[in-house]
Amino acid sequence: MPEGVKNKVYQFLAQNPGKEFTAEEVAKAIGVDRVAVVKAQLTRLKREGKVEETVDHRYKAKQ
């Protein structure tokens, strides 16, 4: 499941270029009830250099 969630998270952010979202907003948008799972995948995507985290813990796809 996590790999599928990771792809959904990235696709959602990539389809909303320049927009920033909290982990909770991403989870709701992609239909995942467990925010912790989404947070873990956002951290992975950040480590992979695909996602940026702002100072106020919002996320966006790297351009």
Backbone hydrogen bonds in HBPLUS format (Angstrom, degrees):
<---DONOR---> <-ACCEPTOR-->    atom                        ^
c    i                          cat <-CA-CA->   ^        H-A-AA   ^      H-
h    n   atom  resd res      DA  || num        DHA   H-A  angle D-A-AA Bond
n    s   type  num  typ     dist DA aas  dist angle  dist       angle   num
A0004-GLY N   A0001-MET O   3.01 MM   3  5.34 119.0  2.40 110.0 124.8     1
A0005-VAL N   A0001-MET O   2.99 MM   4  6.27 154.9  2.06 155.7 163.8     2
A0006-LYS N   A0002-PRO O   2.77 MM   4  6.01 156.0  1.83 152.3 159.1     3
A0007-ASN N   A0003-GLU O   3.09 MM   4  6.37 158.1  2.14 145.5 150.1     4
A0008-LYS N   A0004-GLY O   3.01 MM   4  6.27 157.8  2.07 145.1 151.3     5
A0009-VAL N   A0005-VAL O   2.83 MM   4  6.04 161.9  1.86 156.9 161.6     6
A0010-TYR N   A0006-LYS O   2.98 MM   4  6.22 168.2  1.99 152.4 155.2     7
A0011-GLN N   A0007-ASN O   2.86 MM   4  6.01 166.0  1.88 151.8 156.2     8
A0012-PHE N   A0008-LYS O   2.93 MM   4  6.05 159.5  1.97 148.3 153.7     9
A0013-LEU N   A0009-VAL O   3.07 MM   4  6.35 166.9  2.08 154.0 156.9    10
A0014-ALA N   A0010-TYR O   2.81 MM   4  5.96 163.6  1.84 156.5 161.8    11
A0015-GLN N   A0011-GLN O   2.94 MM   4  6.02 141.9  2.09 142.7 151.9    12
A0016-ASN N   A0013-LEU O   3.07 MM   3  5.17 154.9  2.13 103.3 111.2    13
A0019-LYS N   A0016-ASN O   3.14 MM   3  5.72 160.8  2.18 134.6 138.9    14
A0021-PHE N   A0059-TYR O   2.89 MM  38  5.19 154.2  1.96 137.6 145.3    15
A0059-TYR N   A0021-PHE O   2.64 MM  38  5.19 162.1  1.67 144.6 148.8    16
A0026-VAL N   A0022-THR O   3.02 MM   4  6.34 158.1  2.07 152.3 158.1    17
A0027-ALA N   A0023-ALA O   2.90 MM   4  6.10 165.4  1.92 150.9 155.0    18
A0028-LYS N   A0024-GLU O   3.02 MM   4  6.24 163.7  2.05 149.4 153.2    19
A0029-ALA N   A0025-GLU O   2.97 MM   4  6.10 159.5  2.02 145.0 151.1    20
A0030-ILE N   A0026-VAL O   3.00 MM   4  6.23 150.6  2.08 155.4 162.1    21
A0031-GLY N   A0027-ALA O   2.98 MM   4  5.95 112.6  2.45 138.5 154.3    22
A0032-VAL N   A0027-ALA O   2.88 MM   5  4.95 166.3  1.90 146.7 147.4    23
A0031-GLY N   A0028-LYS O   3.28 MM   3  5.09 151.9  2.37  96.1 104.4    24
A0037-VAL N   A0034-ARG O   3.15 MM   3  5.61 133.3  2.38 107.2 117.7    25
A0039-LYS N   A0035-VAL O   2.83 MM   4  6.14 159.3  1.87 157.0 163.4    26
A0040-ALA N   A0036-ALA O   3.00 MM   4  6.19 156.5  2.06 144.0 149.7    27
A0041-GLN N   A0037-VAL O   3.12 MM   4  6.41 154.7  2.19 144.9 151.4    28
A0042-LEU N   A0038-VAL O   2.86 MM   4  6.12 150.6  1.95 150.9 159.7    29
A0043-THR N   A0039-LYS O   2.98 MM   4  6.23 152.9  2.06 147.4 154.2    30
A0044-ARG N   A0040-ALA O   3.07 MM   4  6.40 154.0  2.14 142.8 149.7    31
A0045-LEU N   A0041-GLN O   2.90 MM   4  6.13 164.9  1.93 150.2 154.0    32
A0046-LYS N   A0042-LEU O   2.87 MM   4  6.04 146.5  1.99 142.1 151.8    33
A0047-ARG N   A0043-THR O   2.96 MM   4  6.24 158.1  2.01 148.8 154.2    34
A0048-GLU N   A0044-ARG O   2.93 MM   4  6.23 145.2  2.06 146.5 156.9    35
A0050-LYS N   A0045-LEU O   2.95 MM   5  5.36 153.6  2.02 166.0 160.8    36
A0049-GLY N   A0046-LYS O   2.99 MM   3  5.09 153.3  2.07 102.4 110.8    37
A0062-LYS N   A0050-LYS O   2.92 MM  12  5.50 173.9  1.93 134.8 134.5    38
A0052-GLU N   A0060-LYS O   2.82 MM   8  5.47 167.1  1.83 166.3 170.4    39
A0060-LYS N   A0052-GLU O   3.06 MM   8  5.47 148.9  2.16 148.6 156.0    40
A0054-THR N   A0058-ARG O   2.80 MM   4  5.25 163.0  1.83 152.5 158.5    41
A0057-HIS N   A0054-THR O   3.04 MM   3  5.25 144.6  2.17 119.3 116.9    42
